[in-house]
Amino acid sequence: MFLSLNSHAGPSVTPESIAFSKEWLKLLHYQKGVFGGYESIIDGGGFFLAPNGKKDPLAEFQATVQAFSVEGIELGLLKQHPQCAFPARFRFLKEKLSLEISERNCTEFTDWKQGLNAESVTVVFSSAYPNNPASMFGHTFLRLNTQGKRTHSDLLDYGANFSAAIPPDENAMKFALWGLFGGYSGIFQVSPYYMKVNEYNHQESRDLWEYDLNLGPPQVARLIEHLWELMATAGFDYFFLDENCSYQLLALIQAAQPDWDLTPRSPVYVLPADTIKVLAEQKGAVTDVKFRPSSRKQMLQKRAVLDAEELKQFGSVIDEKSFVSEIKSSATSEALIAYYRYTDAQKSVPASQKLRDILVHRSKQGAAASRDLPDADAVSRPDLGHYSTSWGLSTRISRQEKRVLGLLFKPALHDLLNEDLGYEPYSQIDILNFSIEYQFERSRLLLDEVKWVETTSLYPWDFTDHKYSWRASTRLERLRGLSCDICYAMRLDGELGFAFEPWNKRLLFYGLGGLGADLSSAFAKTLRAGPVLMGGGIFQFFKHHKMQLEARMDADVLRNFSSPFQIKAEVNQSYAFNPAWDLRLTSFLIPKTSRETRGDVSLSLGLHYYY
């Protein structure tokens, strides 16, 4: 085949040496199977020229070389010749094989590439959406940095994003199911970076972390060429858990720089925060990290430097008790500008009249006295936080069960006792927690709990930011404090309330109320349901340490027991040695509240490992 294509490749170059090289395998997104063989994560859409190209790198290599010199082949939505549809493949094979093939004039690709005019690449991570723990997984996309950046803002660069093609009126149930099981198609899109900043930084008030990649001109050129290939010809099935935004971006980066090994750690799920850690740990991959704080954090920065009188006037203008014209301090004006920019963005409306009035007033105040702004809270930097998956081993002593050894497995992600570095403070999302216990006194192994999903958002109530705190949980748990020896219940509950932070990032109190229901054969009426009241506090008196105190009361309106309620009090502490290890000391008290219950008290010490 090589001679027929006038190749002058050396004698050591064989079809097999090219087809199974790291460059070719990563360029076509092949992965090696557990039982051998290869399969590409790209699902089709004209990306493969050989009938079995998805699973056969050699067949796809041979078909590609042949297609580059054949007339009449049109691929993708733009009906391009293979040389134009696959510029990265063509460049790679022409260099490797010294192919003497006349090059096509690929006008569409050339114009698009010149329009981007990219000279470097940045990976951007969007942190969690405040008051929405489900967004704690984050989101990643690329920024394609334009040449001559000194002459313009990076807001004028372009962003490259991979996402699911979801209809705008999709219902929530279908969205969850289709996303989990690959019912949506995935697409790459390129749009101005300022649109991404407006969406994440302003409208959703999410921090943006920008990781500059160590890619030279050849690697940047290959990334742009391969991005064109993925946009023009590739077809993807989108999966929320693994083949998602971060997974596909890592595959794109690997194609540009095959020497980097960015293979996700988990074969089952890939979380954006974890992929940022993988990228940051790749030696020499990241040259610089920049932080773009959200509009809310920018507002809090400006508000923090106000003195008591200025803060009083700040609140008075917000409450419409005083006029803009009465503002004397330029610092107050700037804090109000930041506040209205934040609130207007939250409402997705154009600049309000109040914001325009303050901008005009500020322009008349002249230069402001210099004030040192506090650093924006940068605890959300994802590569510094703990990994999502963890194992825990604990030893416990209880009045009911005596000595117990426990084992916990948590696939994802973060709870209230974890150190907040890399995550949204006071937020929790636990998925598919699984714990078992061995009771030494009775020599038996028991399932303790399966926590399907538990989410918590303790959002500090603030006079400039009125948001509720909430919690929701669904789980299978072993009931404690009842007369039955081994009994389980399926539980569903949800609560809403308030949280207050009198001492910034050191002390938070919360109170929540809602409804809960348990389904168990241990109850006289099978179902136990009623109001739930809970309250507590989270304390962080020194670095890496947390303490949580919580008391809750579950009422039973169906009266399964002689007492209509059950009480549980907990004191939990954690100490993080580093992002990989933490120590937990947990205790609870369930007082005896009826003749059908016997109560319990327990103390346990556990060690958790994150990877």
For each residue, the residues with C-beta under 8 A, 3 or more apart:
1: 4 5 15 62 65 66
2: 5 7 9 13 97
3: 6 7
4: 1
5: 1 2 65 69 97 99 100 101
6: 3 99 100 101
7: 2 3 97 98 99 100
8: 98 100
9: 2 13 96 97 98
10: 13
11:
12: 17
13: 2 9 10 17 18 96 97
14: 17 18
15: 1 18 19 58 61 62
16: 19 20 58
17: 12 13 14 20 21
18: 13 14 15 21 24 61 93 96 97
19: 15 16 24 57 58 60 61 62
20: 16 17 24 25 57 58
21: 17 18 24 25
22: 25 26 258 259
23: 26 27 92 258
24: 18 19 20 21 27 28 57 61 92
25: 20 21 22 28 30 38 57
26: 22 23 29 30 251 254 255 258
27: 23 24 88 89 92 226 255 258
28: 24 25 40 42 47 53 57 60
29: 26 40 41 42 251 255
30: 25 26 38 39 40 57
31: 38 39 40 41 263
32: 36 37 38
33: 36 37 38 39
34:
35:
36: 32 33
37: 32 33 55
38: 25 30 31 32 33 55 56 57
39: 30 31 33 54 55
40: 28 29 30 31 47 48 53 54 55
41: 29 31 236 243 247 248 251
42: 28 29 45 47 48 54 230 234 235 236
43: 54 235 236 237
44: 47 48 54 234 235
45: 42 76 233 234 235 236
46: 75 76 85 233 234 235
47: 28 40 42 44 229 230 233 234 235
48: 40 42 44 51 53 54 60 63
49: 53 60 63 64 67 82
50: 53 56 59 60 62 63
51: 48 59
52: 55 56 59
53: 28 40 48 49 50 56 59 60 63
54: 39 40 42 43 44 48
55: 37 38 39 40 52
56: 38 50 52 53 59 60
57: 19 20 24 25 28 30 38 60 61
58: 15 16 19 20 61 62
59: 50 51 52 53 56 62 63
60: 19 28 48 49 50 53 56 57 63 64
61: 15 18 19 24 57 58 64 65 93
62: 1 15 19 50 58 59 65 66
63: 48 49 50 53 59 60 66 67
64: 49 60 61 67 68 82 86 89 93
65: 1 5 61 62 68 93 97 99
66: 1 62 63 69 70
67: 49 63 64 70 73 82
68: 64 65 82 83 90 93 99 101
69: 5 66 101
70: 66 67 73 82
71:
72:
73: 67 70 81 82
74: 79 80 81
75: 46 79 80 81 82 85 232 233
76: 45 46 79 80 85 232 233
77: 232
78: 84 85 108 232
79: 74 75 76
80: 74 75 76 84 85 106 108 109 232
81: 73 74 75 84 85 104 106
82: 49 64 67 68 70 73 75 85 86 90
83: 68 86 87 90 101 103 104 106
84: 78 80 81 87 104 106 108 109
85: 46 75 76 78 80 81 82 229 232 233
86: 64 82 83 89 90 229 233
87: 83 84 90 91 106 109 225 228 229
88: 27 91 92 222 225 226 228 229 255
89: 27 64 86 92 93 229
90: 68 82 83 86 87 93 94 103
91: 87 88 94 95 221 222 225
92: 23 24 27 88 89 95 96 222
93: 18 61 64 65 68 89 90 96 97 99
94: 90 91 97 98 99 101
95: 91 92 98
96: 9 13 18 92 93
97: 2 5 7 9 13 18 65 93 94
98: 7 8 9 94 95
99: 5 6 7 65 68 93 94
100: 5 6 7 8
101: 5 6 68 69 83 94
102:
103: 83 90
104: 81 83 84
105: 110
106: 80 81 83 84 87 109 110
107: 110 111
108: 78 80 84 111 112
109: 80 84 87 106 112 113 225 228
110: 105 106 107 113 114
111: 107 108 114 115
112: 108 109 115 116 228
113: 109 110 116 224 225 228
114: 110 111 117
115: 111 112
116: 112 113 144 146 158 190 224
117: 114 146 147
118: 121 144 145 146 147 158 220 224
119: 145 146 147 149 217 220
120: 145 212 213 215 220
121: 118 142 143 144 145 212 213 215 220 223 253 256
122: 142 143 145 210 211 212 213
123: 140 141 142 143 210 211 213 249 253 276 279
124: 140 141 142 143 159 196 208 209 210 211
125: 138 139 140 208 209 211 272 273 276 382
126: 138 139 140 141 200 204 206 207 208
127: 138 206 207 208 209 380 382 424
128: 132 133 135 136 138 206 380 423 424 427
129: 132 135 204 205 206
130: 205 206 294 296 424 459 467
131: 457 459 467 468
132: 128 129 135 457
133: 128 136 424 427 428 429 455 456 457
134: 137 429 455
135: 128 129 132 138 139 204 206
136: 128 133 273 413 414 423 424 427 429
137: 134 271 272 273 412 413
138: 125 126 127 128 135 271 272 273 276 382
139: 125 126 135 200 245 272
140: 123 124 125 126 245 246 249 272 275 276
141: 123 124 126 159 160 161 162 196 245 249
142: 121 122 123 124 159 160 161 249 252
143: 121 122 123 124 154 157 158 159 160 193 196 210
144: 116 118 121 157 158 159 160 190 224
145: 118 119 120 121 122 149 154 157
146: 116 117 118 119 149 152 156 157 158
147: 117 118 119
148: 151 152
149: 119 145 146 152 154 157
150:
151: 148
152: 146 148 149 156
153: 156
154: 143 145 149 157 193
155: 192 193 194 197
156: 146 152 153 192 193 194
157: 143 144 145 146 149 154 192 193
158: 116 118 143 144 146 190 191 192 193
159: 124 141 142 143 144 190 191 192 193 195 196
160: 141 142 143 144 188 189 190 227
161: 141 142 188 189 190 191 196 245
162: 141 186 187 188 189 236 244 245 248 249
163: 166 186 187 189 238 245
164: 179 184 185 186 187 238
165: 184 185 186 187 238
166: 163 170 175 184
167: 170
168:
169:
170: 166 167 174 175 178
171: 174 175
172: 175 176
173: 176 177
174: 170 171 177 178 183
175: 166 170 171 172 178 179
176: 172 173 179 180
177: 173 174 180 181 183
178: 170 174 175 181 182 183 184
179: 164 175 176 183 184 238 239 240
180: 176 177 239 240 241
181: 177 178 239
182: 178 237 238 239 243
183: 174 177 178 179
184: 164 165 166 178 179 237 238
185: 164 165 235 236 237 238
186: 162 163 164 165 236 237 238 243 248
187: 162 163 164 165 231 236
188: 160 161 162 227 230 231 234 248
189: 160 161 162 163 231
190: 116 144 158 159 160 161 227 231
191: 158 159 161 195 196
192: 155 156 157 158 159 195 196
193: 143 154 155 156 157 158 159 196 197
194: 155 156 197 198
195: 159 191 192 198 199
196: 124 141 143 159 161 191 192 193 199 200
197: 155 193 194 200 201 202 208 292
198: 194 195 201 202 203 345
199: 195 196 202 203 204
200: 126 139 196 197 203 204 206 208
201: 197 198 204 205 206 207 208 292 294 295
202: 197 198 199 205 294 295 341 342 345
203: 198 199 200 345 346 348
204: 126 129 135 199 200 201 294
205: 129 130 201 202 294 295 296 297 342 345 346
206: 126 127 128 129 130 135 200 201 294
207: 126 127 201 291 292 293 294 297 378 380
208: 124 125 126 127 197 200 201 291 292 294
209: 124 125 127 276 289 290 291 292 380 381 382
210: 122 123 124 143 289 290 291 292
211: 122 123 124 125 276 279 280 286 288 289 383
212: 120 121 122 286 287 288 289 290
213: 120 121 122 123 253 285 286 287
214: 284 285 286 287
215: 120 121 219 220 223 256 257
216: 219 220
217: 119 220 221
218: 221 222
219: 215 216 222 223 256 257
220: 118 119 120 121 215 216 217 223 224 256
221: 91 217 218 224 225
222: 88 91 92 218 219 225 226 255 256
223: 121 215 219 220 226 227 252 253 255 256
224: 113 116 118 144 220 221 227 228
225: 87 88 91 109 113 221 222 228 229
226: 27 88 222 223 229 230 252 255 256
227: 160 188 190 223 224 230 231 252
228: 87 88 109 112 113 224 225 231 232
229: 47 85 86 87 88 89 225 226 232 233 234
230: 42 47 188 226 227 233 234 252
231: 187 188 189 190 227 228 234
232: 75 76 77 78 80 85 228 229
233: 45 46 47 75 76 85 86 229 230
234: 42 44 45 46 47 188 229 230 231
235: 42 43 44 45 46 47 185
236: 41 42 43 45 162 185 186 187 243 248
237: 43 182 184 185 186 243
238: 163 164 165 179 182 184 185 186 243 244
239: 179 180 181 182 242 243 244
240: 179 180 244
241: 180 244 268 269 270
242: 239 247 264 266 267 268 269 270
243: 41 182 186 236 237 238 239 247 248 270
244: 162 238 239 240 241 247 248 270 272
245: 139 140 141 161 162 163 248 249 272
246: 140 249 250 270 271 272 274 275 276
247: 41 242 243 244 250 251 264 270 275
248: 41 162 186 188 236 243 244 245 251 252
249: 123 140 141 142 162 245 246 252 253 275
250: 246 247 253 254 262 263 264 275 278 279
251: 26 29 41 247 248 254 255 262
252: 142 223 226 227 230 248 249 255 256
253: 121 123 213 223 249 250 256 257 260 262 279
254: 26 250 251 257 258 260 261 262
255: 26 27 29 88 222 223 226 251 252 258
256: 121 215 219 220 222 223 226 252 253
257: 215 219 253 254 260 285
258: 22 23 26 27 254 255
259: 22
260: 253 254 257 282 285
261: 254 282
262: 250 251 253 254 275 278 279 282
263: 31 250
264: 242 247 250 267 270 274 275 278
265: 274 278 387 611
266: 242 269 270 274 389
267: 242 264
268: 241 242 411
269: 241 242 266 411 412
270: 241 242 243 244 246 247 264 266 274 275
271: 137 138 246 274 275 388 412 413
272: 125 137 138 139 140 244 245 246 275 276 382
273: 125 136 137 138 276 277 382 385 388 422 423
274: 246 264 265 266 270 271 277 278 387 388
275: 140 246 247 249 250 262 264 270 271 272 278 279
276: 123 125 138 140 209 211 246 272 273 279 280 382 383
277: 273 274 280 281 382 383 385 387
278: 250 262 264 265 274 275 281 282
279: 123 211 250 253 262 275 276 282 285 286 383
280: 211 276 277 285 286 383
281: 277 278 383
282: 260 261 262 278 279 285 286
283:
284: 214
285: 213 214 257 260 279 280 282
286: 211 212 213 214 279 280 282 289
287: 212 213 214
288: 211 212
289: 209 210 211 212 286 381 383
290: 209 210 212
291: 207 208 209 210 376 378 381
292: 197 201 207 208 209 210
293: 207 297 298 301 376 377 378
294: 130 201 202 204 205 206 207 208 297 298
295: 201 202 205 298 299 338 341 342 345
296: 130 205 299 300 342 465
297: 205 207 293 294 300 301 376 377
298: 293 294 295 301 302 338 342 376
299: 295 296 302 303 335 338 339 341 342 464
300: 296 297 303 304 376 377
301: 293 297 298 304 305 338 373 374 376
302: 298 299 305 306 331 334 335 337 338 339 373
303: 299 300 306 311 314 335 338 339 464
304: 300 301 373 374
305: 301 302 331 335 371 372 373 374
306: 302 303 310 311 314 329 331 332 335
307: 310 311
308: 311 312
309: 312 313
310: 306 307 313 314 329 331 332 335
311: 303 306 307 308 314 315
312: 308 309 315 316
313: 309 310 316 317 322 326 327 328 329 332
314: 303 306 310 311 317 318 332 335 336 339
315: 311 312 318 319 463
316: 312 313 319 321 322
317: 313 314 320 321 322 323 324 327 332 336 358
318: 314 315 336 339 463 464
319: 315 316
320: 317
321: 316 317
322: 313 316 317 326
323: 317 326
324: 317 327 354 357 358 361
325: 361
326: 313 322 323
327: 313 317 324 332 333 336 358 361
328: 313 332
329: 306 310 313 332 333
330: 333 334 362 365 366 367 368 369
331: 302 305 306 310 334 335 368 369 371
332: 306 310 313 314 317 327 328 329 335 336
333: 327 329 330 336 337 358 361 362 365
334: 302 330 331 337 338 362 368
335: 299 302 303 305 306 310 314 331 332 338 339
336: 314 317 318 327 332 333 339 340 358
337: 302 333 334 340 341 355 358 359 362
338: 295 298 299 301 302 303 334 335 341 342
339: 299 302 303 314 318 335 336 342 343 464
340: 336 337 343 344 351 352 354 355 358
341: 202 295 299 337 338 344 345 351 355
342: 202 205 295 296 298 299 338 339 345 346
343: 339 340 346 347 352
344: 340 341 347 349 350 351 352 355
345: 198 202 203 205 295 341 342 348
346: 203 205 342 343
347: 343 344
348: 203 345
349: 344 352
350: 344
351: 340 341 344 355 356
352: 340 343 344 349 355 356
353: 356 357
354: 324 340 357 358
355: 337 340 341 344 351 352 358 359
356: 351 352 353 359 360
357: 324 353 354 360 361
358: 317 324 327 333 336 337 340 354 355 361 362
359: 337 355 356 362 363
360: 356 357 363 364
361: 324 325 327 333 357 358 364 365
362: 330 333 334 337 358 359 365
363: 359 360
364: 360 361
365: 330 333 361 362 368
366: 330
367: 330
368: 330 331 334 365 371
369: 330 331
370:
371: 305 331 368
372: 305
373: 301 302 304 305
374: 301 304 305
375: 378
376: 291 293 297 298 300 301
377: 293 297 300 380 505
378: 207 291 293 375 381
379: 420 421 422 423 425
380: 127 128 207 209 377 422 423 424
381: 209 289 291 378 384 385 421 422
382: 125 127 138 209 272 273 276 277 385 422
383: 211 276 277 279 280 281 289 422
384: 381 421 422 579
385: 273 277 381 382 419 421 422 423 579
386: 390 414 418 419 421 422 576 579 580 582 610
387: 265 274 277 390 579 580 610 611
388: 271 273 274 411 412 413 414 610
389: 266 410 411 412 610 611
390: 386 387 408 409 410 608 609 610 611
391: 407 408 409 410 608 609
392: 406 407 408 409 410 435 584 606 607 608 609
393: 405 406 407 408 606 607
394: 405 406 407 408 584 604 605 606 607
395: 403 404 405 406 604 605 606
396: 401 403 404 405 406 437 602 603 604 605
397: 402 403 404 602 603 604
398: 401 402 404 600 601 602 603
399: 599 600 601 602
400: 480 481 598 600
401: 396 398 404 437 439 441 442
402: 397 398 439 440 441
403: 395 396 397 439 440 441
404: 395 396 397 398 401 437 438 439 440 604
405: 393 394 395 396 437 438 440
406: 392 393 394 395 396 435 436 437 438 448 604 606
407: 391 392 393 394 435 436 437
408: 390 391 392 393 394 433 434 435 606 608
409: 390 391 392 433 434 435
410: 389 390 391 392 430 432 433 434
411: 268 269 388 389 431 432 433
412: 137 269 271 388 389 429 430 431 432
413: 136 137 271 388 429 430 431
414: 136 386 388 418 423 427 428 429 430
415: 418 428 430
416: 426 427 428 456 458 538 546 548
417: 546 548 572 573 574 582 584
418: 386 414 415 423 574 576 582
419: 385 386 544 546 574 576 579 582
420: 379 423 424 425 426
421: 379 381 384 385 386 579
422: 273 379 380 381 382 383 384 385 386 579
423: 128 136 273 379 380 385 414 418 420 427
424: 127 128 130 133 136 380 420 427
425: 379 420 505
426: 416 420 456 457 458 459 460 499 508 538
427: 128 133 136 414 416 423 424 456 457 458
428: 133 414 415 416 454 455 456 457
429: 133 134 136 412 413 414 453 454 455 456
430: 410 412 413 414 415 433 451 453 454 455
431: 411 412 413 451 452 453
432: 410 411 412 450 451 452
433: 408 409 410 411 430 449 450 451 454 475
434: 408 409 410 449 450 451
435: 392 406 407 408 409 447 448 449 450
436: 406 407 445 446 447 448
437: 396 401 404 405 406 407 445 446 448
438: 404 405 406 444 445 446
439: 401 402 403 404 442 443 444 445 446
440: 402 403 404 405 443
441: 401 402 403
442: 401 439
443: 439 440
444: 438 439
445: 436 437 438 439
446: 436 437 438 439 478 486
447: 435 436 450 476 478 488
448: 406 435 436 437 477 478
449: 433 434 435 475 476 477 478
450: 432 433 434 435 447 475 476 477
451: 430 431 432 433 434 454 473 475 477
452: 431 432 474 475 476
453: 429 430 431 472 473 474
454: 428 429 430 433 451 471 472 473 474 475
455: 133 134 428 429 430 471 472 473
456: 133 416 426 427 428 429 470 471
457: 131 132 133 426 427 428 469 470 471
458: 416 426 427 469 499 508 510 538
459: 130 131 426 467 468 469 499
460: 426 499 500 501 508
461: 465 466 467 469 498 499 500
462: 465 466
463: 315 318 466
464: 299 303 318 339
465: 296 461 462
466: 461 462 463
467: 130 131 459 461
468: 131 459 496 497 498
469: 457 458 459 461 496 497 498 499 510 512
470: 456 457 494 495 496 497 512
471: 454 455 456 457 493 494 495 512 514 534
472: 453 454 455 493 494 495
473: 451 453 454 455 491 492 493 494
474: 452 453 454 490 491 492
475: 433 449 450 451 452 454 490 491
476: 447 449 450 452 488 489 490 491
477: 448 449 450 451 488 489 491
478: 446 447 448 449 486 487 488
479: 482 484 487 488 489 518 520 522
480: 400 590 600 602
481: 400 566 568 590 592 597 598 599 600
482: 479 487 522 596 597 598
483: 596 597 598
484: 479 487 522
485:
486: 446 478
487: 478 479 482 484 520 521 522
488: 447 476 477 478 479 520 522
489: 476 477 479 518 519 520 522 523 528
490: 474 475 476 518 519 520
491: 473 474 475 476 477 516 517 518 519
492: 473 474 516 517
493: 471 472 473 514 515 516 517 532
494: 470 471 472 473 514 515 516
495: 470 471 472 512 513 514 532 534
496: 468 469 470 512 513 514
497: 468 469 470 510 511 512 513
498: 461 468 469 510 511
499: 426 458 459 460 461 469 508 509 510 511
500: 460 461 508 509 510
501: 460 504 505 507 508
502: 507 509
503: 506 507
504: 501
505: 377 425 501 540
506: 503 539 540 541
507: 501 502 503 537 538 539 540
508: 426 458 460 499 500 501 537 538
509: 499 500 502 535 536 537
510: 458 469 497 498 499 500 535 536 537 538
511: 497 498 499 533 534 535
512: 469 470 471 495 496 497 532 533 534 535
513: 495 496 497 531 532 533 534
514: 471 493 494 495 496 531 532
515: 493 494 529 530 531 532
516: 491 492 493 494 529 530 531 532 554
517: 491 492 493 527 528 529
518: 479 489 490 491 523 527 528 529
519: 489 490 491 526 527
520: 479 487 488 489 490 523 526 528
521: 487 526
522: 479 482 484 487 488 489
523: 489 518 520 526 527 528 558 560
524: 560 561
525: 528 558 560
526: 519 520 521 523
527: 517 518 519 523 558
528: 489 517 518 520 523 525 554 556 558 560
529: 515 516 517 518 556 557 558
530: 515 516 554 555 556 557 558 564 565
531: 513 514 515 516 555 557
532: 493 495 512 513 514 515 516 552 553 554 555
533: 511 512 513 552 553 555
534: 471 495 511 512 513 550 551 552 553
535: 509 510 511 512 550 551 552
536: 509 510 548 549 550 551 570
537: 507 508 509 510 548 549
538: 416 426 458 507 508 510 546 547 548
539: 506 507 546 547 548 549
540: 505 506 507 545 546 547
541: 506 545 547
542: 545
543:
544: 419 575 576 577
545: 540 541 542 573 574 575 576
546: 416 417 419 538 539 540 573 574
547: 538 539 540 541 571 572 573
548: 416 417 536 537 538 539 570 571 572 573
549: 536 537 539 570 571
550: 534 535 536 569 570 572
551: 534 535 536 567 568 569 570
552: 532 533 534 535 567 568
553: 532 533 534 565 566 567
554: 516 528 530 532 565 566 568
555: 530 531 532 533 564 565
556: 528 529 530 559 560 561 564 565 566
557: 529 530 531 564
558: 523 525 527 528 529 530
559: 556 564
560: 523 524 525 528 556 596
561: 524 556 564 566 593 594 596 597
562: 594 595 596
563: 566 593 594 597
564: 530 555 556 557 559 561
565: 530 553 554 555 556 593
566: 481 553 554 556 561 563 590 593 597
567: 551 552 553 590 591 593
568: 481 551 552 554 588 589 590
569: 550 551 588 589
570: 536 548 549 550 551 586 587 588 589
571: 547 548 549 586 587 588
572: 417 547 548 550 584 585 586 587
573: 417 545 546 547 548 584 585 586
574: 417 418 419 545 546 582 583 584 585
575: 544 545 582 583
576: 386 418 419 544 545 579 581 582
577: 544 580 581 582 583
578: 581
579: 384 385 386 387 419 421 422 576 610
580: 386 387 577 609 610 611
581: 576 577 578 607 608 609 610
582: 386 417 418 419 574 575 576 577 607 608 610
583: 574 575 577 605 606 607 608
584: 392 394 417 572 573 574 604 605 606 607 608
585: 572 573 574 603 604 605 606
586: 570 571 572 573 603 604 606
587: 570 571 572 601 602 603 604
588: 568 569 570 571 600 601 602
589: 568 569 570 599 600 601
590: 480 481 566 567 568 597 599 600 601
591: 567 599
592: 481 597 598 599
593: 561 563 565 566 567 597 599
594: 561 562 563 597
595: 562
596: 482 483 560 561 562
597: 481 482 483 561 563 566 590 592 593 594
598: 400 481 482 483 592
599: 399 481 589 590 591 592 593
600: 398 399 400 480 481 588 589 590
601: 398 399 587 588 589 590
602: 396 397 398 399 480 587 588
603: 396 397 398 585 586 587
604: 394 395 396 397 404 406 584 585 586 587
605: 394 395 396 583 584 585
606: 392 393 394 395 406 408 583 584 585 586
607: 392 393 394 581 582 583 584
608: 390 391 392 408 581 582 583 584
609: 390 391 392 580 581
610: 386 387 388 389 390 579 580 581 582
611: 265 387 389 390 580
